[in-house]
């Protein structure tokens, strides 16, 4: 369910960022030279904040269970005989 929240939020952030950028350009009266950089900064700030809120509300995703780490001391491996 969390994936759905993140996907819907991403689409909304894209639309909101575009709207904010258009409002900035209207107030300046011209199109920005580095429009894509400004758009990136706007959407990045909004995404970090909103994804943090979603993460706190939904909780962390469950961790995948893995097999315990096996080291050489855990395994009973026969050692070769010492030759003289």
FENFEN-V588455 format. One record per residue. N is the residue number from 1. RES is the residue in one small letter. PSI is psi in whole degrees, -180 to 180 (none if undefined). Layout:
n=N res=RES psi=PSI
n=N res=RES psi=PSI
//
This chain:
n=1 res=x psi=-31
n=2 res=x psi=-35
n=3 res=x psi=-37
n=4 res=x psi=-42
n=5 res=x psi=-45
n=6 res=x psi=-39
n=7 res=x psi=-47
n=8 res=x psi=-42
n=9 res=x psi=-40
n=10 res=x psi=-43
n=11 res=x psi=-45
n=12 res=x psi=-38
n=13 res=x psi=-38
n=14 res=x psi=-48
n=15 res=x psi=-42
n=16 res=x psi=-41
n=17 res=x psi=-40
n=18 res=x psi=-41
n=19 res=x psi=-44
n=20 res=x psi=-44
n=21 res=x psi=-42
n=22 res=x psi=-39
n=23 res=x psi=-40
n=24 res=x psi=-45
n=25 res=x psi=-36
n=26 res=x psi=-39
n=27 res=x psi=-29
n=28 res=x psi=-25
n=29 res=x psi=10
n=30 res=x psi=165
n=31 res=x psi=135
n=32 res=x psi=144
n=33 res=x psi=-45
n=34 res=x psi=59
n=35 res=x psi=-43
n=36 res=x psi=-33
n=37 res=x psi=-43
n=38 res=x psi=-42
n=39 res=x psi=-44
n=40 res=x psi=-44
n=41 res=x psi=-43
n=42 res=x psi=-50
n=43 res=x psi=-31
n=44 res=x psi=-44
n=45 res=x psi=-46
n=46 res=x psi=-39
n=47 res=x psi=-45
n=48 res=x psi=-44
n=49 res=x psi=-47
n=50 res=x psi=-36
n=51 res=x psi=-31
n=52 res=x psi=-42
n=53 res=x psi=-44
n=54 res=x psi=-43
n=55 res=x psi=-40
n=56 res=x psi=-37
n=57 res=x psi=-44
n=58 res=x psi=-34
n=59 res=x psi=168
n=60 res=x psi=146
n=61 res=x psi=151
n=62 res=x psi=141
n=63 res=x psi=142
n=64 res=x psi=140
n=65 res=x psi=137
n=66 res=x psi=163
n=67 res=x psi=149
n=68 res=x psi=151
n=69 res=x psi=136
n=70 res=x psi=124
n=71 res=x psi=172
n=72 res=x psi=-25
n=73 res=x psi=-19
n=74 res=x psi=-19
n=75 res=x psi=135
n=76 res=x psi=89
n=77 res=x psi=126
n=78 res=x psi=142
n=79 res=x psi=146
n=80 res=x psi=150
n=81 res=x psi=150
n=82 res=x psi=127
n=83 res=x psi=141
n=84 res=x psi=none
//
